[in-house]
Amino acid sequence: MKNKKKLIEAFSAALGLPESKITEDLAYNALPEWDSIAHMSLVSELEKVYDIMLDTDDILGMSSFAEAKKIIQKYGVEFE
């Protein structure tokens, strides 16, 4: 499975949103579903999906879907 698809599925699972709502423009707190509790669920899901351990700065800095992609790339995950 391609990494972008995995990222979309992780966001969808953690935020309880359909995959069609997960876009590059999706930002933290832009939708009621992405609150602080869902953010921690998202962190857990991303760590599980990509077998990584995000550091605190990455968790706090993950302010959007696009930013999450950049952060995950730091851990060696490539997106096409």
CYANA upper distance limits for C-alpha pairs under 8 A (distance plus 0.5 A):
  1 MET  CA      5 LYS  CA      7.35
  1 MET  CA      6 LYS  CA      7.35
  2 LYS  CA      6 LYS  CA      6.90
  2 LYS  CA     79 PHE  CA      8.32
  3 ASN  CA      7 LEU  CA      6.65
  3 ASN  CA     77 VAL  CA      8.01
  3 ASN  CA     78 GLU  CA      7.55
  3 ASN  CA     79 PHE  CA      6.40
  4 LYS  CA      8 ILE  CA      6.72
  4 LYS  CA     79 PHE  CA      6.65
  4 LYS  CA     80 GLU  CA      8.26
  5 LYS  CA      9 GLU  CA      6.65
  6 LYS  CA     10 ALA  CA      6.56
  6 LYS  CA     49 VAL  CA      7.76
  7 LEU  CA     11 PHE  CA      6.72
  7 LEU  CA     46 LEU  CA      7.93
  7 LEU  CA     69 LYS  CA      8.24
  8 ILE  CA     12 SER  CA      6.57
  8 ILE  CA     19 GLU  CA      6.79
  8 ILE  CA     22 ILE  CA      6.67
  9 GLU  CA     13 ALA  CA      6.53
  9 GLU  CA     19 GLU  CA      7.07
 10 ALA  CA     14 ALA  CA      6.54
 10 ALA  CA     42 LEU  CA      7.45
 10 ALA  CA     45 GLU  CA      6.39
 10 ALA  CA     46 LEU  CA      6.79
 10 ALA  CA     49 VAL  CA      7.83
 11 PHE  CA     15 LEU  CA      6.30
 11 PHE  CA     16 GLY  CA      8.37
 11 PHE  CA     17 LEU  CA      8.16
 11 PHE  CA     19 GLU  CA      8.44
 11 PHE  CA     22 ILE  CA      7.50
 11 PHE  CA     42 LEU  CA      6.83
 12 SER  CA     16 GLY  CA      5.95
 12 SER  CA     17 LEU  CA      5.32
 12 SER  CA     18 PRO  CA      6.26
 12 SER  CA     19 GLU  CA      5.96
 12 SER  CA     22 ILE  CA      7.38
 13 ALA  CA     17 LEU  CA      7.52
 13 ALA  CA     45 GLU  CA      8.43
 14 ALA  CA     38 ALA  CA      6.73
 14 ALA  CA     39 HIS  CA      8.29
 14 ALA  CA     41 SER  CA      5.98
 14 ALA  CA     42 LEU  CA      5.36
 14 ALA  CA     45 GLU  CA      7.12
 15 LEU  CA     33 GLU  CA      6.13
 15 LEU  CA     34 TRP  CA      6.43
 15 LEU  CA     38 ALA  CA      6.28
 15 LEU  CA     39 HIS  CA      8.39
 15 LEU  CA     41 SER  CA      8.32
 15 LEU  CA     42 LEU  CA      7.57
 16 GLY  CA     33 GLU  CA      7.61
 17 LEU  CA     21 LYS  CA      6.92
 17 LEU  CA     22 ILE  CA      8.00
 17 LEU  CA     33 GLU  CA      8.09
 18 PRO  CA     22 ILE  CA      7.78
 22 ILE  CA     26 LEU  CA      6.84
 22 ILE  CA     65 PHE  CA      8.27
 23 THR  CA     65 PHE  CA      7.52
 24 GLU  CA     64 SER  CA      8.22
 24 GLU  CA     65 PHE  CA      6.01
 24 GLU  CA     66 ALA  CA      5.80
 25 ASP  CA     64 SER  CA      7.50
 25 ASP  CA     65 PHE  CA      7.18
 25 ASP  CA     66 ALA  CA      7.47
 26 LEU  CA     30 ALA  CA      7.51
 26 LEU  CA     64 SER  CA      6.12
 26 LEU  CA     65 PHE  CA      6.02
 26 LEU  CA     66 ALA  CA      8.27
 27 ALA  CA     31 LEU  CA      8.24
 27 ALA  CA     63 SER  CA      6.32
 27 ALA  CA     64 SER  CA      4.49
 27 ALA  CA     65 PHE  CA      6.87
 28 TYR  CA     34 TRP  CA      6.28
 28 TYR  CA     35 ASP  CA      7.56
 28 TYR  CA     39 HIS  CA      8.47
 28 TYR  CA     62 MET  CA      8.37
 28 TYR  CA     63 SER  CA      5.56
 28 TYR  CA     64 SER  CA      6.03
 29 ASN  CA     33 GLU  CA      8.23
 29 ASN  CA     34 TRP  CA      5.86
 29 ASN  CA     35 ASP  CA      6.16
 30 ALA  CA     34 TRP  CA      7.70
 31 LEU  CA     35 ASP  CA      8.40
 33 GLU  CA     38 ALA  CA      7.44
 34 TRP  CA     38 ALA  CA      5.93
 34 TRP  CA     39 HIS  CA      6.69
 35 ASP  CA     39 HIS  CA      6.50
 36 SER  CA     40 MET  CA      7.01
 37 ILE  CA     41 SER  CA      6.99
 38 ALA  CA     42 LEU  CA      6.52
 39 HIS  CA     43 VAL  CA      6.75
 40 MET  CA     44 SER  CA      6.78
 41 SER  CA     45 GLU  CA      6.66
 42 LEU  CA     46 LEU  CA      6.58
 43 VAL  CA     47 GLU  CA      6.66
 43 VAL  CA     54 LEU  CA      8.05
 43 VAL  CA     59 ILE  CA      7.40
 44 SER  CA     48 LYS  CA      6.72
 45 GLU  CA     49 VAL  CA      6.54
 46 LEU  CA     50 TYR  CA      6.47
 46 LEU  CA     51 ASP  CA      8.32
 46 LEU  CA     52 ILE  CA      8.19
 47 GLU  CA     51 ASP  CA      5.79
 47 GLU  CA     52 ILE  CA      5.29
 47 GLU  CA     53 MET  CA      6.11
 47 GLU  CA     54 LEU  CA      7.33
 48 LYS  CA     52 ILE  CA      7.52
 50 TYR  CA     77 VAL  CA      8.16
 52 ILE  CA     75 TYR  CA      7.56
 54 LEU  CA     58 ASP  CA      6.54
 54 LEU  CA     59 ILE  CA      6.96
 55 ASP  CA     59 ILE  CA      6.85
 56 THR  CA     60 LEU  CA      6.68
 57 ASP  CA     61 GLY  CA      6.38
 58 ASP  CA     62 MET  CA      6.50
 58 ASP  CA     71 ILE  CA      6.95
 61 GLY  CA     67 GLU  CA      8.20
 62 MET  CA     67 GLU  CA      6.11
 62 MET  CA     68 ALA  CA      5.76
 62 MET  CA     71 ILE  CA      7.87
 63 SER  CA     67 GLU  CA      6.66
 63 SER  CA     68 ALA  CA      7.78
 64 SER  CA     68 ALA  CA      6.62
 65 PHE  CA     69 LYS  CA      6.87
 66 ALA  CA     70 LYS  CA      7.01
 67 GLU  CA     71 ILE  CA      6.67
 68 ALA  CA     72 ILE  CA      6.60
 69 LYS  CA     73 GLN  CA      6.73
 69 LYS  CA     79 PHE  CA      8.41
 70 LYS  CA     74 LYS  CA      7.26
 71 ILE  CA     75 TYR  CA      7.88
 72 ILE  CA     76 GLY  CA      7.72
 72 ILE  CA     77 VAL  CA      6.57
 73 GLN  CA     77 VAL  CA      5.19
 73 GLN  CA     78 GLU  CA      6.36
 73 GLN  CA     79 PHE  CA      8.04
